[in-house]
Amino acid sequence: MSKHALLSASASERWLKCPPSAKLCAQQEDKVSSYAQQGTDAHELCRHLVETALGRPSRDPTGELAYYDAEMQEAAEGYRDFVVEQIEEAKELCKDPLVCVEQKLDFSKWVELGFGTGDCVIVADGLLHVIDFKYGLGVLVEATENSQLKCYALGALDTFGDLYDIRRIKLSIYQPRRENVDTFELSAEQLLKWADEVLAPTAKLAYEGKGEFAVGEHCRFCKVKATCRKRAEYSLELAQYEFVEVPTLDEIEIAAILPRIDTLVSWADDVKDYALKQALAGVHYPGWKLVEGRSNRKYTDEAAVAGAVSNAGYDPYEKKLLGITAMQKKLGKKVFEQLLSELVIKPQGKPVLAPDSDSRPEFNAAKNDFANDFVNDFNFMEVNDNE
């Protein structure tokens, strides 16, 4: 069994929506980013803290973690506490629930060679709880209908279902750097119905490289997103919006364009980034060439600069108060709250356009001084730009 499954649970959101992308992505080289290594380090620390909390032997890995810091320690401790809370809840169902840490899970009954690792799996009478730790800061991950966690739950159900009468399935995401703790619950019957009717048939298509290409949010995790023909065709179709032949756009036309903009910009940026990397590797694009971009001046030796300026009787340094995030890291969350909770405010964010489906309340510009100031500042900049 290979280290990375062709149809991995972590990539299931993508290949379930775009089955043929699985084989295309498998042909691309895996590149380990600093963010991925940071996540690996955080998971290793989480494993150690949970094992220790359970009274199991575990060697402290912190000295070997490349990205270990106070933020990671705090995040892992929070995860450990969350897991312990869930174990205590499970004990209400049975005195000695089964707790598996970094459990290998095989869901190949539904997905060819499908396997993965569950960060924490708790099994009690009538209940299976799968908990997944996410250290990422970028994308907010939701537990609701999360296909990765459902695949893990299937693997756990297949492994432990004969030993326990599992009727309820709980899926939890613990994402501390986004202050996101999300739990979704479904029945074992619902999970198996999804596995048989959605997961298994789609996985069969994906494994064989069949099915239809599809464009959507899942494209951001695709290794061939920059060169995908379907995505290019879709994006270019979005750009070919047909307008009524009048000099200016009306509100209806602008409303129709807004949801297309982010998709177009994302695709364009992906293509540009890919083309630059290929050009640096020696690929020539007709009509284009590599040139040196703009750069800013920099010191060759900062210590020498500071010494020269100090010897001349000047102070080469500026003193600046640490930012809120840096200050919280320096003091620790508890001390930060004790000392500065009353000295920190969260100003109102700038108004942004969002679809009606967005859960945030509507911004009332007429009653908001900030909005009026924002509009006035924007109009002032517009006037100066036109002068």
C-alpha positions in Angstrom: 0.0 0.0 0.0 1.5 3.4 -1.0 2.0 6.2 1.4 -0.5 8.4 -0.4 -3.8 6.8 -1.6 -4.9 7.7 -5.1 -8.3 8.5 -3.6 -7.3 9.9 -0.2 -9.9 11.0 2.3 -8.2 14.4 2.6 -8.8 15.1 -1.1 -12.2 13.5 -1.2 -14.0 16.9 -1.5 -12.2 17.4 -4.8 -12.5 13.9 -6.4 -16.1 13.5 -5.3 -17.0 16.6 -7.3 -14.5 16.1 -10.1 -13.7 12.4 -10.4 -11.2 12.5 -13.3 -9.0 15.0 -11.4 -7.8 12.1 -9.1 -5.6 10.5 -11.7 -4.4 13.8 -13.1 -3.3 14.9 -9.7 -1.6 11.6 -9.0 0.7 12.2 -12.0 2.0 15.4 -10.4 4.9 15.4 -8.0 4.1 15.9 -4.3 5.8 19.0 -2.9 6.0 19.4 0.8 5.5 23.1 1.8 6.5 24.7 5.0 2.8 24.9 5.9 2.4 21.2 5.5 5.5 20.5 7.7 4.1 22.9 10.2 0.9 21.0 10.3 2.7 17.7 10.6 4.7 19.1 13.6 1.5 20.3 15.3 -0.2 16.9 14.8 2.8 15.1 16.4 2.6 17.4 19.4 -1.2 16.8 19.7 -0.6 13.1 19.6 1.9 13.3 22.4 -0.3 15.5 24.6 -3.3 13.3 24.2 -1.4 10.1 24.8 0.1 11.7 28.0 -3.3 12.8 29.2 -4.5 9.2 28.8 -1.6 8.0 30.9 0.1 6.2 28.0 3.8 6.3 27.5 4.9 9.0 24.9 8.2 10.7 24.3 8.1 14.5 24.1 8.8 15.5 20.5 9.2 19.2 20.9 13.0 19.2 20.6 12.7 17.6 17.1 9.9 19.8 15.7 11.1 22.3 13.2 8.2 24.7 13.7 7.5 24.3 17.4 6.6 27.6 19.2 4.3 28.9 21.9 1.4 29.2 19.5 1.7 25.6 18.5 1.9 24.5 22.2 -1.2 26.5 23.1 -3.1 25.1 20.1 -2.1 21.5 20.9 -3.1 21.9 24.6 -6.5 23.2 23.5 -7.0 20.2 21.3 -6.0 17.9 24.1 -8.5 19.5 26.4 -11.2 19.2 23.8 -10.5 15.5 23.3 -10.5 14.9 27.1 -13.9 16.6 27.3 -15.3 14.3 24.5 -13.9 11.3 26.3 -15.7 12.3 29.5 -18.9 12.7 27.6 -18.5 9.2 26.1 -18.0 7.8 29.6 -21.7 8.7 30.3 -22.5 6.0 27.7 -20.1 3.4 29.0 -17.4 3.4 31.7 -14.5 2.6 29.5 -14.8 4.0 26.0 -12.3 3.0 23.4 -9.9 5.9 22.5 -7.6 5.5 19.5 -5.0 8.2 18.7 -3.6 8.4 15.2 -5.7 5.4 14.2 -5.1 3.9 10.8 -8.5 3.6 9.1 -9.4 1.4 6.1 -12.5 2.3 4.1 -11.5 0.3 1.0 -14.9 -1.5 1.1 -16.2 1.6 -0.6 -13.1 3.3 -2.1 -10.4 1.3 -3.9 -7.3 1.2 -1.7 -8.9 3.9 0.5 -7.2 4.5 3.8 -6.3 7.3 6.2 -5.4 8.3 9.7 -7.9 9.5 12.2 -6.4 12.0 14.7 -8.7 10.7 17.5 -11.5 8.1 17.4 -13.7 7.5 20.4 -16.0 4.5 20.4 -18.6 4.0 23.1 -22.0 2.1 23.3 -24.1 3.5 20.5 -21.6 6.3 19.6 -18.6 6.7 17.2 -16.8 10.1 17.4 -14.1 11.1 14.9 -12.1 14.2 15.8 -9.8 15.9 13.3 -7.2 18.5 14.2 -6.6 21.3 11.6 -3.7 23.6 12.2 -4.2 25.6 8.9 -5.0 29.3 9.2 -6.3 29.9 5.6 -9.4 27.9 4.8 -12.1 27.5 7.5 -13.0 23.8 7.6 -16.6 22.8 8.5 -17.6 19.4 10.0 -21.0 19.4 8.3 -21.1 16.7 5.6 -17.3 16.7 5.7 -16.4 13.9 3.3 -12.9 13.4 4.8 -14.4 12.8 8.2 -17.2 10.6 6.8 -14.6 8.4 5.1 -12.7 8.1 8.4 -16.0 7.3 10.2 -16.7 4.5 7.6 -13.2 3.0 8.3 -13.8 3.1 12.1 -17.3 1.7 11.7 -16.0 -1.1 9.6 -13.3 -1.8 12.2 -15.2 -1.5 15.4 -18.9 -2.0 14.3 -18.9 -5.7 15.2 -17.7 -4.9 18.8 -20.0 -2.0 19.5 -23.6 -1.3 18.6 -22.9 2.1 16.9 -26.0 4.1 16.0 -24.8 7.7 16.2 -21.8 9.2 14.4 -20.2 12.5 15.5 -17.7 14.3 13.4 -15.6 17.1 14.9 -13.2 19.7 13.5 -10.8 21.4 15.9 -9.1 24.3 14.1 -7.7 26.6 16.9 -6.0 29.2 14.7 -9.4 30.1 13.2 -11.1 29.7 16.6 -13.2 27.0 14.9 -14.6 24.1 16.8 -17.4 22.5 14.7 -19.3 19.2 15.3 -21.8 17.5 13.0 -23.9 14.4 13.8 -25.6 11.9 11.6 -26.8 8.3 12.1 -24.8 5.2 11.1 -27.7 4.4 8.7 -27.3 7.8 7.0 -23.5 7.4 6.7 -23.8 3.9 5.1 -26.5 5.2 2.7 -24.1 8.0 1.6 -21.3 5.5 1.3 -23.3 3.1 -0.9 -25.1 5.7 -3.1 -22.6 8.5 -3.4 -19.1 7.6 -2.3 -18.6 4.1 -3.8 -20.0 4.8 -7.3 -18.1 8.1 -7.6 -14.9 6.5 -6.2 -15.1 3.8 -8.9 -15.3 6.5 -11.6 -12.4 8.4 -10.1 -10.2 5.3 -9.7 -10.8 4.5 -13.4 -10.2 8.1 -14.5 -13.7 8.5 -15.7 -16.6 10.9 -14.9 -17.1 14.5 -15.8 -14.7 17.4 -15.0 -16.4 20.0 -12.8 -15.3 23.5 -11.7 -15.9 24.9 -8.2 -14.4 25.8 -4.9 -12.7 22.4 -4.8 -10.4 23.5 -7.6 -8.2 25.5 -5.2 -6.8 22.2 -3.9 -6.2 20.7 -7.3 -2.6 20.2 -8.5 -3.6 20.8 -12.1 -5.8 23.8 -11.5 -3.6 26.1 -13.6 -3.6 24.0 -16.7 -7.1 22.4 -16.4 -8.9 22.9 -19.7 -12.3 22.6 -18.2 -11.5 25.4 -15.7 -10.1 27.6 -18.5 -13.2 27.1 -20.6 -15.5 27.8 -17.6 -13.5 31.0 -16.7 -13.5 32.3 -20.2 -17.2 31.7 -20.5 -17.7 33.8 -17.4 -15.7 36.6 -19.0 -17.9 36.5 -22.1 -20.9 38.0 -20.3 -23.4 39.5 -22.7 -24.4 43.1 -21.9 -27.2 45.2 -23.1 -25.9 47.7 -25.5 -26.0 50.8 -23.3 -23.0 53.0 -22.2 -23.1 52.0 -18.5 -24.0 48.9 -16.5 -27.1 48.9 -14.3 -27.5 47.3 -10.9 -28.9 44.0 -12.3 -25.9 43.6 -14.6 -23.3 44.4 -11.9 -25.1 42.0 -9.5 -24.7 39.3 -12.1 -21.0 40.0 -12.6 -20.0 40.1 -8.9 -20.1 36.4 -8.1 -18.0 35.7 -11.2 -15.1 38.0 -10.3 -13.4 36.0 -7.6 -13.4 32.9 -9.8 -11.9 34.7 -12.7 -9.2 36.4 -10.6 -8.3 33.1 -8.9 -8.0 31.3 -12.2 -5.9 34.1 -13.8 -3.5 34.2 -10.8 -3.1 30.5 -10.9 -2.2 30.6 -14.6 0.2 33.4 -14.2 2.0 31.7 -11.2 2.2 28.4 -13.2 3.6 30.1 -16.3 6.3 31.9 -14.3 7.4 28.7 -12.6 7.6 26.9 -15.9 9.5 29.8 -17.5 12.0 29.7 -14.7 12.4 26.0 -15.4 13.2 26.7 -19.1 9.8 26.7 -20.8 9.5 29.4 -23.5 6.1 31.0 -24.2 5.9 32.6 -27.6 5.8 36.4 -27.3 6.9 36.4 -23.7 10.3 36.6 -21.9 11.7 36.6 -18.4 12.8 40.0 -17.1 14.1 41.3 -13.8 11.4 42.8 -11.7 11.6 45.8 -9.5 13.5 45.6 -6.2 14.0 47.7 -3.2 17.3 48.8 -1.6 18.5 46.7 1.4 21.4 46.8 3.8 24.3 44.4 3.2 25.1 44.2 7.0 22.5 45.6 9.5 24.9 45.4 12.4 27.5 47.4 10.6 24.9 50.0 9.6 23.7 50.3 13.2 27.3 50.7 14.4 28.1 53.4 11.8 25.0 55.4 12.6 25.5 55.1 16.3 29.1 56.2 16.1 28.0 59.3 14.2 25.7 60.2 17.2 22.4 59.1 15.8 19.9 56.5 17.0 19.5 53.9 14.2 16.5 52.2 15.8 12.8 53.0 16.0 10.8 51.8 19.0 7.5 50.3 18.3 4.9 48.6 20.4 4.4 44.9 19.6 1.3 44.2 17.6 -1.6 42.3 19.3 -0.8 38.9 17.9 2.9 39.3 18.7 2.1 40.5 22.2 -0.2 37.6 22.9 2.5 35.2 21.8 5.0 36.9 24.0 2.8 37.0 27.1 0.7 33.9 26.6 -3.1 33.9 26.2 -3.9 33.9 29.9 -1.5 36.7 30.9 -2.5 38.7 27.8 -6.2 38.5 28.9 -5.3 39.5 32.5 -3.2 42.5 31.6 -4.8 43.8 28.4 -8.3 42.6 28.0 -9.7 46.0 28.7 -7.2 47.8 26.5 -8.0 45.9 23.3 -10.9 46.6 21.1 -12.0 45.2 17.8 -12.9 48.1 15.4 -15.7 47.6 13.0 -14.6 46.1 9.7 -14.8 47.9 6.4 -18.0 47.2 4.6 -17.8 44.5 1.9 -20.4 43.1 -0.6 -21.5 39.6 0.1 -24.3 37.4 -1.3 -27.6 37.2 0.5 -26.8 33.7 1.7 -23.9 35.1 3.9 -24.7 34.6 7.6 -23.5 38.0 8.7 -26.2 40.7 9.4 -26.7 43.4 6.8 -24.5 46.5 7.2 -26.7 49.6 7.7 -24.7 52.3 6.0 -27.2 55.0 6.7 -26.8 54.7 10.5 -23.0 54.1 10.5 -20.5 57.0 10.7 -17.7 54.7 9.7 -19.5 53.8 6.4 -20.0 57.4 5.6 -16.3 58.2 6.3 -15.3 55.3 4.1 -17.5 56.5 1.2 -16.2 60.1 1.6 -12.6 58.9 1.6 -13.2 56.7 -1.4 -14.8 59.6 -3.3 -11.9 61.9 -2.3 -9.3 59.4 -3.7 -11.4 59.1 -6.9 -11.4 62.8 -7.4 -7.7 63.1 -6.8 -7.1 60.2 -9.2 -9.0 62.1 -11.9 -7.2 65.4 -11.5 
